[in-house]
Structures are given as C-alpha cells and as structure tokens.
Amino acid sequence: MQKQDYEQQINAIERKRLEGRISYEEAILARQRLTDENRRIADEIRRQTQEAIEIHVKEKLKEEQRM
C-alpha cells in the first residue's frame, strides 16, 4: 500500500513538472508569435509609408513640371 501511495506521489510530481514545462514552452511560443506578428505589422507599415512617400514625390514632381 505504501509503495502504491509513493508511486502515485511520484507520478503526481512528474505530471506537475511536465505541465509546468508545457506551460513554459507555450509561453515561449506565444511570445514568438506576438513578435512575428509585430514584425509583420511593422513591415506592412513601412511598405505603406514608402508607397505614400513615392506617390507624394511623383505628385510634387508633376506639380513642379506644370509650373
């Protein structure tokens, strides 16, 4: 009986350890996904800003040519 209780305690400890490890790894993955998403958004904003600058420069050039 004591051996069975001991084995159950060992199994419970191991289960908690593994659950903690899984939780830790899930947190790492969530942080990585957030970082990737932020990087994607920043790249998109840079692209849109570059396009807006190019449009502005072209319009400014056309305006100067008209004058």
PyMOL Python script that loads the backbone (N, CA, C, O; Angstrom):
from pymol import cmd

cmd.read_pdbstr("""\
ATOM      1  N   MET A   1       0.821  -1.200   0.000  1.00  0.00           N
ATOM      2  CA  MET A   1       0.000   0.000   0.000  1.00  0.00           C
ATOM      3  C   MET A   1       0.863   1.262   0.000  1.00  0.00           C
ATOM      4  O   MET A   1       0.599   2.216  -0.732  1.00  0.00           O
ATOM      5  N   GLN A   2       1.893   1.240   0.835  1.00  0.00           N
ATOM      6  CA  GLN A   2       2.781   2.402   0.889  1.00  0.00           C
ATOM      7  C   GLN A   2       3.516   2.584  -0.437  1.00  0.00           C
ATOM      8  O   GLN A   2       3.749   3.707  -0.885  1.00  0.00           O
ATOM      9  N   LYS A   3       3.869   1.478  -1.045  1.00  0.00           N
ATOM     10  CA  LYS A   3       4.559   1.563  -2.333  1.00  0.00           C
ATOM     11  C   LYS A   3       3.632   2.189  -3.386  1.00  0.00           C
ATOM     12  O   LYS A   3       4.070   3.002  -4.201  1.00  0.00           O
ATOM     13  N   GLN A   4       2.379   1.813  -3.362  1.00  0.00           N
ATOM     14  CA  GLN A   4       1.417   2.358  -4.322  1.00  0.00           C
ATOM     15  C   GLN A   4       1.217   3.856  -4.076  1.00  0.00           C
ATOM     16  O   GLN A   4       1.159   4.630  -5.031  1.00  0.00           O
ATOM     17  N   ASP A   5       1.112   4.274  -2.821  1.00  0.00           N
ATOM     18  CA  ASP A   5       0.988   5.694  -2.495  1.00  0.00           C
ATOM     19  C   ASP A   5       2.224   6.469  -2.954  1.00  0.00           C
ATOM     20  O   ASP A   5       2.124   7.563  -3.510  1.00  0.00           O
ATOM     21  N   TYR A   6       3.378   5.876  -2.707  1.00  0.00           N
ATOM     22  CA  TYR A   6       4.631   6.509  -3.121  1.00  0.00           C
ATOM     23  C   TYR A   6       4.675   6.686  -4.634  1.00  0.00           C
ATOM     24  O   TYR A   6       5.056   7.750  -5.121  1.00  0.00           O
ATOM     25  N   GLU A   7       4.289   5.658  -5.379  1.00  0.00           N
ATOM     26  CA  GLU A   7       4.278   5.738  -6.838  1.00  0.00           C
ATOM     27  C   GLU A   7       3.275   6.786  -7.328  1.00  0.00           C
ATOM     28  O   GLU A   7       3.540   7.490  -8.303  1.00  0.00           O
ATOM     29  N   GLN A   8       2.134   6.891  -6.660  1.00  0.00           N
ATOM     30  CA  GLN A   8       1.153   7.910  -7.034  1.00  0.00           C
ATOM     31  C   GLN A   8       1.708   9.310  -6.783  1.00  0.00           C
ATOM     32  O   GLN A   8       1.496  10.220  -7.585  1.00  0.00           O
ATOM     33  N   GLN A   9       2.409   9.479  -5.678  1.00  0.00           N
ATOM     34  CA  GLN A   9       3.023  10.778  -5.386  1.00  0.00           C
ATOM     35  C   GLN A   9       4.084  11.118  -6.425  1.00  0.00           C
ATOM     36  O   GLN A   9       4.158  12.250  -6.902  1.00  0.00           O
ATOM     37  N   ILE A  10       4.901  10.134  -6.770  1.00  0.00           N
ATOM     38  CA  ILE A  10       5.936  10.355  -7.784  1.00  0.00           C
ATOM     39  C   ILE A  10       5.280  10.721  -9.122  1.00  0.00           C
ATOM     40  O   ILE A  10       5.738  11.637  -9.805  1.00  0.00           O
ATOM     41  N   ASN A  11       4.219  10.015  -9.494  1.00  0.00           N
ATOM     42  CA  ASN A  11       3.514  10.309 -10.742  1.00  0.00           C
ATOM     43  C   ASN A  11       2.898  11.707 -10.722  1.00  0.00           C
ATOM     44  O   ASN A  11       2.940  12.419 -11.726  1.00  0.00           O
ATOM     45  N   ALA A  12       2.329  12.100  -9.586  1.00  0.00           N
ATOM     46  CA  ALA A  12       1.739  13.439  -9.464  1.00  0.00           C
ATOM     47  C   ALA A  12       2.814  14.512  -9.595  1.00  0.00           C
ATOM     48  O   ALA A  12       2.600  15.529 -10.254  1.00  0.00           O
ATOM     49  N   ILE A  13       3.962  14.289  -8.973  1.00  0.00           N
ATOM     50  CA  ILE A  13       5.075  15.248  -9.061  1.00  0.00           C
ATOM     51  C   ILE A  13       5.558  15.346 -10.514  1.00  0.00           C
ATOM     52  O   ILE A  13       5.782  16.442 -11.029  1.00  0.00           O
ATOM     53  N   GLU A  14       5.713  14.203 -11.156  1.00  0.00           N
ATOM     54  CA  GLU A  14       6.184  14.199 -12.551  1.00  0.00           C
ATOM     55  C   GLU A  14       5.166  14.885 -13.459  1.00  0.00           C
ATOM     56  O   GLU A  14       5.546  15.631 -14.362  1.00  0.00           O
ATOM     57  N   ARG A  15       3.877  14.639 -13.227  1.00  0.00           N
ATOM     58  CA  ARG A  15       2.835  15.267 -14.030  1.00  0.00           C
ATOM     59  C   ARG A  15       2.887  16.787 -13.881  1.00  0.00           C
ATOM     60  O   ARG A  15       2.793  17.516 -14.868  1.00  0.00           O
ATOM     61  N   LYS A  16       3.038  17.262 -12.637  1.00  0.00           N
ATOM     62  CA  LYS A  16       3.125  18.708 -12.397  1.00  0.00           C
ATOM     63  C   LYS A  16       4.364  19.302 -13.057  1.00  0.00           C
ATOM     64  O   LYS A  16       4.320  20.402 -13.608  1.00  0.00           O
ATOM     65  N   ARG A  17       5.451  18.574 -12.998  1.00  0.00           N
ATOM     66  CA  ARG A  17       6.689  19.048 -13.635  1.00  0.00           C
ATOM     67  C   ARG A  17       6.490  19.174 -15.143  1.00  0.00           C
ATOM     68  O   ARG A  17       6.887  20.168 -15.750  1.00  0.00           O
ATOM     69  N   LEU A  18       5.875  18.161 -15.736  1.00  0.00           N
ATOM     70  CA  LEU A  18       5.637  18.189 -17.180  1.00  0.00           C
ATOM     71  C   LEU A  18       4.630  19.267 -17.565  1.00  0.00           C
ATOM     72  O   LEU A  18       4.787  19.924 -18.595  1.00  0.00           O
ATOM     73  N   GLU A  19       3.599  19.453 -16.744  1.00  0.00           N
ATOM     74  CA  GLU A  19       2.630  20.513 -17.021  1.00  0.00           C
ATOM     75  C   GLU A  19       3.302  21.883 -16.954  1.00  0.00           C
ATOM     76  O   GLU A  19       3.007  22.770 -17.755  1.00  0.00           O
ATOM     77  N   GLY A  20       4.201  22.043 -15.997  1.00  0.00           N
ATOM     78  CA  GLY A  20       4.954  23.298 -15.893  1.00  0.00           C
ATOM     79  C   GLY A  20       5.830  23.516 -17.111  1.00  0.00           C
ATOM     80  O   GLY A  20       5.928  24.631 -17.625  1.00  0.00           O
ATOM     81  N   ARG A  21       6.460  22.462 -17.566  1.00  0.00           N
ATOM     82  CA  ARG A  21       7.322  22.554 -18.756  1.00  0.00           C
ATOM     83  C   ARG A  21       6.502  22.920 -19.995  1.00  0.00           C
ATOM     84  O   ARG A  21       6.913  23.762 -20.794  1.00  0.00           O
ATOM     85  N   ILE A  22       5.349  22.282 -20.144  1.00  0.00           N
ATOM     86  CA  ILE A  22       4.468  22.576 -21.280  1.00  0.00           C
ATOM     87  C   ILE A  22       4.002  24.027 -21.222  1.00  0.00           C
ATOM     88  O   ILE A  22       3.991  24.723 -22.238  1.00  0.00           O
ATOM     89  N   SER A  23       3.624  24.472 -20.047  1.00  0.00           N
ATOM     90  CA  SER A  23       3.182  25.856 -19.879  1.00  0.00           C
ATOM     91  C   SER A  23       4.296  26.833 -20.257  1.00  0.00           C
ATOM     92  O   SER A  23       4.055  27.829 -20.939  1.00  0.00           O
ATOM     93  N   TYR A  24       5.495  26.543 -19.813  1.00  0.00           N
ATOM     94  CA  TYR A  24       6.657  27.380 -20.133  1.00  0.00           C
ATOM     95  C   TYR A  24       6.887  27.443 -21.640  1.00  0.00           C
ATOM     96  O   TYR A  24       7.107  28.519 -22.197  1.00  0.00           O
ATOM     97  N   GLU A  25       6.834  26.287 -22.294  1.00  0.00           N
ATOM     98  CA  GLU A  25       7.061  26.248 -23.738  1.00  0.00           C
ATOM     99  C   GLU A  25       5.932  26.934 -24.508  1.00  0.00           C
ATOM    100  O   GLU A  25       6.182  27.570 -25.532  1.00  0.00           O
ATOM    101  N   GLU A  26       4.700  26.811 -24.028  1.00  0.00           N
ATOM    102  CA  GLU A  26       3.583  27.506 -24.666  1.00  0.00           C
ATOM    103  C   GLU A  26       3.754  29.018 -24.547  1.00  0.00           C
ATOM    104  O   GLU A  26       3.434  29.755 -25.479  1.00  0.00           O
ATOM    105  N   ALA A  27       4.252  29.475 -23.414  1.00  0.00           N
ATOM    106  CA  ALA A  27       4.502  30.905 -23.232  1.00  0.00           C
ATOM    107  C   ALA A  27       5.571  31.391 -24.201  1.00  0.00           C
ATOM    108  O   ALA A  27       5.454  32.480 -24.763  1.00  0.00           O
ATOM    109  N   ILE A  28       6.599  30.598 -24.395  1.00  0.00           N
ATOM    110  CA  ILE A  28       7.651  30.956 -25.354  1.00  0.00           C
ATOM    111  C   ILE A  28       7.066  31.050 -26.761  1.00  0.00           C
ATOM    112  O   ILE A  28       7.356  31.996 -27.494  1.00  0.00           O
ATOM    113  N   LEU A  29       6.254  30.083 -27.135  1.00  0.00           N
ATOM    114  CA  LEU A  29       5.644  30.100 -28.471  1.00  0.00           C
ATOM    115  C   LEU A  29       4.707  31.290 -28.647  1.00  0.00           C
ATOM    116  O   LEU A  29       4.685  31.913 -29.709  1.00  0.00           O
ATOM    117  N   ALA A  30       3.940  31.605 -27.618  1.00  0.00           N
ATOM    118  CA  ALA A  30       3.030  32.754 -27.693  1.00  0.00           C
ATOM    119  C   ALA A  30       3.820  34.047 -27.871  1.00  0.00           C
ATOM    120  O   ALA A  30       3.437  34.910 -28.661  1.00  0.00           O
ATOM    121  N   ARG A  31       4.913  34.177 -27.141  1.00  0.00           N
ATOM    122  CA  ARG A  31       5.754  35.366 -27.262  1.00  0.00           C
ATOM    123  C   ARG A  31       6.355  35.456 -28.663  1.00  0.00           C
ATOM    124  O   ARG A  31       6.444  36.541 -29.239  1.00  0.00           O
ATOM    125  N   GLN A  32       6.770  34.306 -29.210  1.00  0.00           N
ATOM    126  CA  GLN A  32       7.345  34.278 -30.555  1.00  0.00           C
ATOM    127  C   GLN A  32       6.299  34.667 -31.591  1.00  0.00           C
ATOM    128  O   GLN A  32       6.597  35.412 -32.524  1.00  0.00           O
ATOM    129  N   ARG A  33       5.069  34.166 -31.432  1.00  0.00           N
ATOM    130  CA  ARG A  33       4.002  34.531 -32.364  1.00  0.00           C
ATOM    131  C   ARG A  33       3.723  36.026 -32.308  1.00  0.00           C
ATOM    132  O   ARG A  33       3.511  36.663 -33.340  1.00  0.00           O
ATOM    133  N   LEU A  34       3.723  36.581 -31.102  1.00  0.00           N
ATOM    134  CA  LEU A  34       3.491  38.016 -30.945  1.00  0.00           C
ATOM    135  C   LEU A  34       4.615  38.812 -31.606  1.00  0.00           C
ATOM    136  O   LEU A  34       4.359  39.807 -32.283  1.00  0.00           O
ATOM    137  N   THR A  35       5.831  38.383 -31.412  1.00  0.00           N
ATOM    138  CA  THR A  35       6.973  39.049 -32.040  1.00  0.00           C
ATOM    139  C   THR A  35       6.866  38.981 -33.558  1.00  0.00           C
ATOM    140  O   THR A  35       7.096  39.977 -34.245  1.00  0.00           O
ATOM    141  N   ASP A  36       6.518  37.819 -34.080  1.00  0.00           N
ATOM    142  CA  ASP A  36       6.369  37.661 -35.536  1.00  0.00           C
ATOM    143  C   ASP A  36       5.257  38.548 -36.070  1.00  0.00           C
ATOM    144  O   ASP A  36       5.406  39.170 -37.122  1.00  0.00           O
ATOM    145  N   GLU A  37       4.147  38.607 -35.354  1.00  0.00           N
ATOM    146  CA  GLU A  37       3.023  39.439 -35.790  1.00  0.00           C
ATOM    147  C   GLU A  37       3.408  40.917 -35.765  1.00  0.00           C
ATOM    148  O   GLU A  37       3.077  41.662 -36.688  1.00  0.00           O
ATOM    149  N   ASN A  38       4.102  41.340 -34.717  1.00  0.00           N
ATOM    150  CA  ASN A  38       4.555  42.735 -34.639  1.00  0.00           C
ATOM    151  C   ASN A  38       5.508  43.065 -35.783  1.00  0.00           C
ATOM    152  O   ASN A  38       5.444  44.149 -36.364  1.00  0.00           O
ATOM    153  N   ARG A  39       6.384  42.129 -36.097  1.00  0.00           N
ATOM    154  CA  ARG A  39       7.328  42.345 -37.192  1.00  0.00           C
ATOM    155  C   ARG A  39       6.582  42.464 -38.524  1.00  0.00           C
ATOM    156  O   ARG A  39       6.916  43.308 -39.356  1.00  0.00           O
ATOM    157  N   ARG A  40       5.572  41.616 -38.717  1.00  0.00           N
ATOM    158  CA  ARG A  40       4.781  41.657 -39.944  1.00  0.00           C
ATOM    159  C   ARG A  40       4.049  42.997 -40.061  1.00  0.00           C
ATOM    160  O   ARG A  40       4.017  43.598 -41.135  1.00  0.00           O
ATOM    161  N   ILE A  41       3.470  43.457 -38.966  1.00  0.00           N
ATOM    162  CA  ILE A  41       2.757  44.742 -38.965  1.00  0.00           C
ATOM    163  C   ILE A  41       3.728  45.883 -39.250  1.00  0.00           C
ATOM    164  O   ILE A  41       3.412  46.782 -40.029  1.00  0.00           O
ATOM    165  N   ALA A  42       4.889  45.857 -38.637  1.00  0.00           N
ATOM    166  CA  ALA A  42       5.885  46.908 -38.866  1.00  0.00           C
ATOM    167  C   ALA A  42       6.327  46.920 -40.329  1.00  0.00           C
ATOM    168  O   ALA A  42       6.483  47.990 -40.916  1.00  0.00           O
ATOM    169  N   ASP A  43       6.528  45.755 -40.916  1.00  0.00           N
ATOM    170  CA  ASP A  43       6.911  45.682 -42.325  1.00  0.00           C
ATOM    171  C   ASP A  43       5.814  46.263 -43.217  1.00  0.00           C
ATOM    172  O   ASP A  43       6.100  46.970 -44.184  1.00  0.00           O
ATOM    173  N   GLU A  44       4.565  45.963 -42.888  1.00  0.00           N
ATOM    174  CA  GLU A  44       3.443  46.472 -43.673  1.00  0.00           C
ATOM    175  C   GLU A  44       3.352  48.000 -43.555  1.00  0.00           C
ATOM    176  O   GLU A  44       3.094  48.687 -44.544  1.00  0.00           O
ATOM    177  N   ILE A  45       3.558  48.515 -42.371  1.00  0.00           N
ATOM    178  CA  ILE A  45       3.526  49.976 -42.171  1.00  0.00           C
ATOM    179  C   ILE A  45       4.659  50.634 -42.945  1.00  0.00           C
ATOM    180  O   ILE A  45       4.462  51.683 -43.560  1.00  0.00           O
ATOM    181  N   ARG A  46       5.851  50.026 -42.922  1.00  0.00           N
ATOM    182  CA  ARG A  46       6.978  50.574 -43.691  1.00  0.00           C
ATOM    183  C   ARG A  46       6.657  50.592 -45.187  1.00  0.00           C
ATOM    184  O   ARG A  46       6.947  51.565 -45.883  1.00  0.00           O
ATOM    185  N   ARG A  47       6.055  49.503 -45.671  1.00  0.00           N
ATOM    186  CA  ARG A  47       5.713  49.418 -47.088  1.00  0.00           C
ATOM    187  C   ARG A  47       4.691  50.497 -47.449  1.00  0.00           C
ATOM    188  O   ARG A  47       4.839  51.172 -48.468  1.00  0.00           O
ATOM    189  N   GLN A  48       3.668  50.664 -46.633  1.00  0.00           N
ATOM    190  CA  GLN A  48       2.644  51.677 -46.909  1.00  0.00           C
ATOM    191  C   GLN A  48       3.223  53.085 -46.858  1.00  0.00           C
ATOM    192  O   GLN A  48       2.872  53.942 -47.668  1.00  0.00           O
ATOM    193  N   THR A  49       4.105  53.312 -45.906  1.00  0.00           N
ATOM    194  CA  THR A  49       4.746  54.625 -45.790  1.00  0.00           C
ATOM    195  C   THR A  49       5.599  54.905 -47.018  1.00  0.00           C
ATOM    196  O   THR A  49       5.578  56.015 -47.551  1.00  0.00           O
ATOM    197  N   GLN A  50       6.345  53.911 -47.467  1.00  0.00           N
ATOM    198  CA  GLN A  50       7.175  54.073 -48.655  1.00  0.00           C
ATOM    199  C   GLN A  50       6.314  54.383 -49.882  1.00  0.00           C
ATOM    200  O   GLN A  50       6.661  55.247 -50.687  1.00  0.00           O
ATOM    201  N   GLU A  51       5.201  53.678 -50.017  1.00  0.00           N
ATOM    202  CA  GLU A  51       4.292  53.943 -51.141  1.00  0.00           C
ATOM    203  C   GLU A  51       3.741  55.363 -51.070  1.00  0.00           C
ATOM    204  O   GLU A  51       3.666  56.052 -52.088  1.00  0.00           O
ATOM    205  N   ALA A  52       3.355  55.804 -49.877  1.00  0.00           N
ATOM    206  CA  ALA A  52       2.814  57.157 -49.714  1.00  0.00           C
ATOM    207  C   ALA A  52       3.867  58.206 -50.064  1.00  0.00           C
ATOM    208  O   ALA A  52       3.550  59.219 -50.688  1.00  0.00           O
ATOM    209  N   ILE A  53       5.107  57.971 -49.668  1.00  0.00           N
ATOM    210  CA  ILE A  53       6.190  58.902 -49.985  1.00  0.00           C
ATOM    211  C   ILE A  53       6.402  58.961 -51.499  1.00  0.00           C
ATOM    212  O   ILE A  53       6.550  60.043 -52.066  1.00  0.00           O
ATOM    213  N   GLU A  54       6.414  57.796 -52.150  1.00  0.00           N
ATOM    214  CA  GLU A  54       6.611  57.758 -53.595  1.00  0.00           C
ATOM    215  C   GLU A  54       5.479  58.488 -54.324  1.00  0.00           C
ATOM    216  O   GLU A  54       5.737  59.226 -55.275  1.00  0.00           O
ATOM    217  N   ILE A  55       4.260  58.297 -53.901  1.00  0.00           N
ATOM    218  CA  ILE A  55       3.120  58.991 -54.516  1.00  0.00           C
ATOM    219  C   ILE A  55       3.257  60.490 -54.319  1.00  0.00           C
ATOM    220  O   ILE A  55       3.030  61.266 -55.247  1.00  0.00           O
ATOM    221  N   HIS A  56       3.621  60.894 -53.130  1.00  0.00           N
ATOM    222  CA  HIS A  56       3.783  62.316 -52.843  1.00  0.00           C
ATOM    223  C   HIS A  56       4.884  62.930 -53.707  1.00  0.00           C
ATOM    224  O   HIS A  56       4.718  64.021 -54.252  1.00  0.00           O
ATOM    225  N   VAL A  57       5.985  62.237 -53.825  1.00  0.00           N
ATOM    226  CA  VAL A  57       7.105  62.755 -54.633  1.00  0.00           C
ATOM    227  C   VAL A  57       6.682  62.867 -56.097  1.00  0.00           C
ATOM    228  O   VAL A  57       6.999  63.861 -56.751  1.00  0.00           O
ATOM    229  N   LYS A  58       5.974  61.870 -56.619  1.00  0.00           N
ATOM    230  CA  LYS A  58       5.517  61.922 -58.011  1.00  0.00           C
ATOM    231  C   LYS A  58       4.555  63.080 -58.236  1.00  0.00           C
ATOM    232  O   LYS A  58       4.646  63.782 -59.243  1.00  0.00           O
ATOM    233  N   GLU A  59       3.636  63.279 -57.300  1.00  0.00           N
ATOM    234  CA  GLU A  59       2.691  64.385 -57.428  1.00  0.00           C
ATOM    235  C   GLU A  59       3.406  65.728 -57.350  1.00  0.00           C
ATOM    236  O   GLU A  59       3.086  66.659 -58.090  1.00  0.00           O
ATOM    237  N   LYS A  60       4.367  65.817 -56.455  1.00  0.00           N
ATOM    238  CA  LYS A  60       5.134  67.059 -56.326  1.00  0.00           C
ATOM    239  C   LYS A  60       5.902  67.349 -57.615  1.00  0.00           C
ATOM    240  O   LYS A  60       5.969  68.494 -58.061  1.00  0.00           O
ATOM    241  N   LEU A  61       6.482  66.301 -58.209  1.00  0.00           N
ATOM    242  CA  LEU A  61       7.219  66.455 -59.449  1.00  0.00           C
ATOM    243  C   LEU A  61       6.293  66.903 -60.579  1.00  0.00           C
ATOM    244  O   LEU A  61       6.653  67.791 -61.352  1.00  0.00           O
ATOM    245  N   LYS A  62       5.118  66.308 -60.685  1.00  0.00           N
ATOM    246  CA  LYS A  62       4.134  66.718 -61.701  1.00  0.00           C
ATOM    247  C   LYS A  62       3.737  68.166 -61.512  1.00  0.00           C
ATOM    248  O   LYS A  62       3.629  68.924 -62.476  1.00  0.00           O
ATOM    249  N   GLU A  63       3.518  68.547 -60.257  1.00  0.00           N
ATOM    250  CA  GLU A  63       3.126  69.925 -59.976  1.00  0.00           C
ATOM    251  C   GLU A  63       4.214  70.913 -60.380  1.00  0.00           C
ATOM    252  O   GLU A  63       3.927  71.978 -60.927  1.00  0.00           O
ATOM    253  N   GLU A  64       5.459  70.551 -60.108  1.00  0.00           N
ATOM    254  CA  GLU A  64       6.573  71.419 -60.456  1.00  0.00           C
ATOM    255  C   GLU A  64       6.722  71.516 -61.989  1.00  0.00           C
ATOM    256  O   GLU A  64       7.069  72.573 -62.517  1.00  0.00           O
ATOM    257  N   GLN A  65       6.457  70.415 -62.685  1.00  0.00           N
ATOM    258  CA  GLN A  65       6.565  70.421 -64.138  1.00  0.00           C
ATOM    259  C   GLN A  65       5.483  71.294 -64.761  1.00  0.00           C
ATOM    260  O   GLN A  65       5.718  71.951 -65.775  1.00  0.00           O
ATOM    261  N   ARG A  66       4.289  71.303 -64.153  1.00  0.00           N
ATOM    262  CA  ARG A  66       3.205  72.147 -64.652  1.00  0.00           C
ATOM    263  C   ARG A  66       3.561  73.615 -64.523  1.00  0.00           C
ATOM    264  O   ARG A  66       3.169  74.417 -65.370  1.00  0.00           O
ATOM    265  N   MET A  67       4.284  73.979 -63.501  1.00  0.00           N
ATOM    266  CA  MET A  67       4.638  75.373 -63.282  1.00  0.00           C
ATOM    267  C   MET A  67       5.825  75.689 -64.156  1.00  0.00           C
ATOM    268  O   MET A  67       6.314  76.818 -64.148  1.00  0.00           O
TER     269      MET A  67
END
""", "prot")
cmd.dss("prot")
cmd.show_as("cartoon", "prot")
cmd.util.cbc("prot")
cmd.orient("prot")
